[in-house]
Amino acid sequence: MRSLLLFLAFCLLVVMMAVWELKRLHENAYARTALRLQNDALLVSEWVKGAFQTSDYLLRDVVTNFPQSELDPERVSAEQRARWVNWLDAKRQTLPHAHSLGLFSPACIRRYTHDARFQSYFDASERDYCVKLRQYPAIESVVSPMVMSNFGRYAVAQARRIPGPGPMGNGFAVIGLDTTMFSALLDRIDTGPHGVITLIDSQLQVVARKPALAGVVGKSIDSPMIRAFIEGNVDVSVGRRVSQLDGQPQLGVLRKVEGLPLIVYQGEHDRVWLRDWYARIWKIGLAALLLLGIAALLLRGHWAQLDLATRLEQDIAQRQRLEDELKISEKKFRTFVEQANDIIYTLDLQGCFQYVSPNWRDQLGTDPAAVIGQHYTRFVHPDDWPAWHSSLREKTSSLEYRIRHAEGGWCWHTSSLTLLLDEQQCPSGILGVTRDISRRKANELALRQARDAAEAANRELQIANAQLSNLATTDTLTGAWNRRYFEQELQRELTQSRRYGEPLSLLMFDIDHFKDVNDRYGHPAGDAVLVGLTRLVQCNLRAADTLARWGGEEFVVMMPHCDADEAVRLAEKLRVLLAEQPFETVGQVTASFGVAQCRPDDSPQSWIKRADLALYQAKADGRNAVRLIA
Ligand SMILES: Nc1nc2c(ncn2[C@@H]2O[C@H](COP(=O)(O)OP(=O)(O)OP(=O)(O)O)[C@@H](O)[C@H]2O)c(=O)[nH]1
């Protein structure tokens, strides 16, 4: 963590140093370029001043040598006037860039000009030079901002007062200077491929520019900053700006031309004056990155060493901790082994005891020393050897077995066995923890015996219940359902039949002259007839039909899903079968049958009553017959 912080601090330091160095280089480049531009601007302004001084000499010459008496052309002859015009033109031609030269009266009326074609009346009282001469009587000479001259060219007018008594003296001379002279002047200056020099007048009009741009001369620059500079007290201003004329970012110097309504702007494109600085950005940036990269590599190496050292320390600490834990664990284990109720032992893979805890003696009466080296079969009941044998091959297992007590007899024990592994993860022995469960086994035996007795009693009870239930629903003599059961079934079937709209019929039959059978052959023979008859009828019914003994020698059969016709057919069949069946001792007997199909409005009683009535009719009609009351 500390090294990371150091690295981050180093990174910060490198970045700060790089930024500081770049800032310093930028400032140097700025200062150096600004100084050079200032010098260049000074040079240009001096040149411009020099140009105006030259023209001013010409004006001085004119003002000094032109006689005052000749200024009013009305008083001068035409020939004399022509001579003065030629004189003025000769003076003008001494300056190659002077395109006009004239003389004005104190009232700013032009009296003479160098060209005979322009001798007409011209009032210059509104012109800037006239206004200034009138406004400031103390000054001798003025230069006006650039104007479009009468000759159709941009020009700057320079005027010089003609000394005289009035506030305006005896008038003034004006020379018109073609602004192309400034362009020619600027052309001679080496500005480099991206340097700019612009001459601007006090009206913020471009007077001349290098490099030249089409239509730029006379163009007004809308710059509050330049306007403020013109109106301010400082003579020089340095700053970065974007040129309004060509849109280039530049470092530029503005310098007022002393005593003239002109300023020089000298600028250099950022690309030029910052060229070295841009190159240094790359170099310094790469150097910083290199430094940071080296630092990062060093840090990584340091971390790797640190990590190794830390891991070694951790390993040592962990090993120490494990050793301590092992000691504690061993101590605990020994205490646990020696004080526990359970017998703890180890076996080799063949099943011989290698260690047994001291309580073996307490629980099994043998000294532990005598047990060590012995095979488990020496102590374990032979019936439990298979369980032991298979457990010794398991990773973990538990088993219950009998083990011999030194004083004779067997104790029940349970053991949990765990396979022990050596450092190579190979089985090296078996750890066993055993506990005496003799008491539990005795309890289990008692419990099992009690449960067996309870189950036997339960079974007897179920048999008795079944018998009781049978008795409650069946007739003991014939085995047919009894009347009570039949009535329950009748009610249930009646409900079912109504719910599903199925037909349901009832058959009631009674043995004919049964009293005579009893009387003649005895009651047991009569019983035998009843039993035989029941079997015969039962064998000829469907599984869904219910046969019940209604009472004495009278029986009923309920037939679900069976209409009156089917019921009559069955009754007829039974009647014939019975009549043809010989009974032991008694011989053949007959029976009469009454049939009734259940009606929708029937109650059990009304339905049974109709069957009974049909039976009565069969009896009345001579017996051994079937009758239906539908
Ligand atoms: N053996 C024997 N006889 C019974 C048993 N129950 C009723 N009886 C006898 O059945 C006889 C019924 O006689 P009756 O009611 O006069 O009818 P019947 O003699 O069969 O004459 P009809 O029915 O009119 O043909 C009686 O003698 C009863 O003692 C029984 O469980 N075993």
The ligand as an SDF file (V2000), in Angstrom:
LIG
                    3D

 32 34  0  0  0  0  0  0  0  0999 V2000
  -86.5630  -76.7600   10.2780 N   0  0  0  0  0  0  0  0  0  0  0  0
  -86.8650  -75.4960   10.3910 C   0  0  0  0  0  0  0  0  0  0  0  0
  -88.1040  -75.0620   10.3240 N   0  0  0  0  0  0  0  0  0  0  0  0
  -88.4460  -73.7990   10.4350 C   0  0  0  0  0  0  0  0  0  0  0  0
  -87.4510  -72.8400   10.6740 C   0  0  0  0  0  0  0  0  0  0  0  0
  -88.0740  -71.6210   10.7490 N   0  0  0  0  0  0  0  0  0  0  0  0
  -89.3570  -71.8080   10.5510 C   0  0  0  0  0  0  0  0  0  0  0  0
  -89.6430  -73.1400   10.3720 N   0  0  0  0  0  0  0  0  0  0  0  0
  -90.9140  -73.7490   10.1800 C   0  0  0  0  0  0  0  0  0  0  0  0
  -91.5450  -73.3890    8.9770 O   0  0  0  0  0  0  0  0  0  0  0  0
  -92.9030  -73.6500    9.1080 C   0  0  0  0  0  0  0  0  0  0  0  0
  -93.7140  -72.6360    8.4890 C   0  0  0  0  0  0  0  0  0  0  0  0
  -95.0010  -73.0510    8.3660 O   0  0  0  0  0  0  0  0  0  0  0  0
  -96.1440  -72.1980    7.7590 P   0  0  0  0  0  0  0  0  0  0  0  0
  -95.9850  -70.7720    8.1170 O   0  0  0  0  0  0  0  0  0  0  0  0
  -97.4060  -72.7390    8.2670 O   0  0  0  0  0  0  0  0  0  0  0  0
  -96.1090  -72.4060    6.2600 O   0  0  0  0  0  0  0  0  0  0  0  0
  -96.0900  -73.7020    5.3320 P   0  0  0  0  0  0  0  0  0  0  0  0
  -96.2680  -74.8340    6.1240 O   0  0  0  0  0  0  0  0  0  0  0  0
  -94.7950  -73.6310    4.6190 O   0  0  0  0  0  0  0  0  0  0  0  0
  -97.2270  -73.4620    4.3760 O   0  0  0  0  0  0  0  0  0  0  0  0
  -97.3050  -72.5040    3.1750 P   0  0  0  0  0  0  0  0  0  0  0  0
  -96.2670  -71.5030    3.4030 O   0  0  0  0  0  0  0  0  0  0  0  0
  -98.5870  -71.8720    3.2520 O   0  0  0  0  0  0  0  0  0  0  0  0
  -97.0170  -73.2810    2.0330 O   0  0  0  0  0  0  0  0  0  0  0  0
  -93.1470  -73.7600   10.5880 C   0  0  0  0  0  0  0  0  0  0  0  0
  -93.4660  -75.1040   10.9420 O   0  0  0  0  0  0  0  0  0  0  0  0
  -91.8630  -73.3860   11.2380 C   0  0  0  0  0  0  0  0  0  0  0  0
  -91.6220  -74.1530   12.4360 O   0  0  0  0  0  0  0  0  0  0  0  0
  -86.1380  -73.2450   10.7700 C   0  0  0  0  0  0  0  0  0  0  0  0
  -85.1890  -72.5070   10.9780 O   0  0  0  0  0  0  0  0  0  0  0  0
  -85.8990  -74.5960   10.6230 N   0  0  0  0  0  0  0  0  0  0  0  0
  1  2  1  0
  2  3  2  0
  2 32  1  0
  3  4  1  0
  4  5  2  0
  4  8  1  0
  5  6  1  0
  5 30  1  0
  6  7  2  0
  7  8  1  0
  8  9  1  0
  9 10  1  0
  9 28  1  0
 10 11  1  0
 11 12  1  0
 11 26  1  0
 12 13  1  0
 13 14  1  0
 14 15  2  0
 14 16  1  0
 14 17  1  0
 17 18  1  0
 18 19  2  0
 18 20  1  0
 18 21  1  0
 21 22  1  0
 22 23  2  0
 22 24  1  0
 22 25  1  0
 26 27  1  0
 26 28  1  0
 28 29  1  0
 30 31  2  0
 30 32  1  0
M  END
$$$$
